[in-house]
Amino acid sequence: MTMTAGDLYRLASDLADEHGPRACDYSSRAVMTMEADGNHERARFCFVMLVLLGDVISHRVDPSSRITIH
């Protein structure tokens, strides 16, 4: 299954709504754990989610609008 940029931002928005700024902490810890375990692909996904969570929590993006990543 392929996720669009909009799908990823909506997921980040849902996580931010449910967990607030702690969602960034969870994602950051997941990145470190997965890297340490050698699971680099999943770590990359969690890192992307961490970046998107930062955008959502700081209100730099509106996840309900159409999102394009260049």
C-alpha positions as CSV (number, residue, x, y, z in Angstrom):
1,M,0.0,0.0,0.0
2,T,1.3,3.4,-0.9
3,M,0.6,6.4,1.3
4,T,0.3,9.9,-0.1
5,A,1.7,13.0,1.5
6,G,-1.8,13.9,2.6
7,D,-2.2,10.5,4.2
8,L,1.0,10.9,6.1
9,Y,0.0,14.3,7.4
10,R,-3.4,13.1,8.4
11,L,-1.8,10.3,10.4
12,A,0.6,12.8,12.0
13,S,-2.4,15.0,12.8
14,D,-4.3,12.1,14.4
15,L,-1.3,11.2,16.5
16,A,-0.8,14.9,17.5
17,D,-4.5,15.2,18.4
18,E,-4.3,12.1,20.6
19,H,-0.9,12.5,22.2
20,G,0.0,16.2,21.8
21,P,3.7,17.0,21.8
22,R,4.5,13.6,23.3
23,A,3.9,12.1,19.9
24,C,7.2,13.6,18.9
25,D,8.9,12.0,21.8
26,Y,7.4,8.6,20.9
27,S,8.4,9.0,17.3
28,S,12.0,10.0,18.2
29,R,12.4,7.0,20.5
30,A,11.1,4.7,17.8
31,V,13.7,6.1,15.4
32,M,16.5,5.4,17.9
33,T,15.2,2.0,18.8
34,M,14.7,0.9,15.2
35,E,18.1,2.2,14.1
36,A,19.8,0.4,17.0
37,D,18.0,-2.8,16.0
38,G,19.1,-2.4,12.4
39,N,15.6,-1.8,11.0
40,H,16.6,1.2,8.9
41,E,13.5,1.3,6.7
42,R,11.1,1.5,9.6
43,A,13.4,4.0,11.3
44,R,13.2,6.2,8.2
45,F,9.4,6.1,8.3
46,C,9.4,7.1,11.9
47,F,11.8,9.9,11.2
48,V,9.6,11.2,8.4
49,M,6.6,11.0,10.9
50,L,8.7,13.0,13.4
51,V,9.2,15.8,10.9
52,L,5.5,15.8,9.9
53,L,4.5,15.8,13.6
54,G,6.7,18.8,14.1
55,D,4.9,20.6,11.2
56,V,1.5,19.7,12.6
57,I,2.2,20.6,16.2
58,S,3.8,23.9,15.3
59,H,0.8,24.7,13.0
60,R,3.1,25.1,9.9
61,V,0.7,23.0,7.9
62,D,-3.0,22.3,7.9
63,P,-3.4,18.5,7.4
64,S,-7.0,19.0,6.2
65,S,-5.9,20.9,3.2
66,R,-4.3,19.4,0.1
67,I,-0.6,18.8,0.8
68,T,2.2,18.7,-1.8
69,I,5.8,17.8,-1.0
70,H,8.4,19.0,-3.5
